[in-house]
């Protein structure tokens, strides 16, 4: 159980207002960490042990309807803010340190009418793999949690759209995930039990990608 204890750890959380971010904040606090909720990482900030990022801006419409403004917003929020936060953390996070980034299974699986969002999440997936290599010499791990269909995403699926409905129908546990199911995984990735784990993306999707 020591691997799930974060007593004395200082965790910065970007995106605490999202369902996933709120769940991670609660789990970190329960594990004993001091959680500091931020909108950006200050390179001159007090050193910290964990950086968790849970920003999310969803976009679902045919590619012909995605204008430059919408594309820029999706890329900036889902990928740009992740890149900027991790870059800023480079000289502030302690050794050993942990970076945990919440992303989506659409970074690995395509879905019609989600081109901009899937592209942004795909960028995050490969960013995690590449950043892990740069941060490893400093004793810092970088990992991701890719979410599938979650219970706060009802507004994202048109039940009359057979393509969109696959996100629900192909979840082999036959239910949506809950925010509380994300926190324990984030705590494990942030604790001593995951010291030899980096550059990995863990799916929390009820088996969706095993079927889709």
Secondary structure, DSSP 8 states (H G I E B T S, - for coil): -GGG--TT-EEEEE-TTSHHHHHHHHHHHHTT-EEEEESS--TTS--EEEEEE-------S-GGG--HHHHHHHHIIIIIHHHHHHHHHTTTEEEEEEEEEEEEGGGTS--TT-HHHHHHHHHHHHHHHHHHHHHHTTTEEEEEEEE-SBTT-GGG--TT-HHHHHHHHT-TTSS-B-THHHHHHHHHHHSGGGTT--S-EEEESTTHHHH-
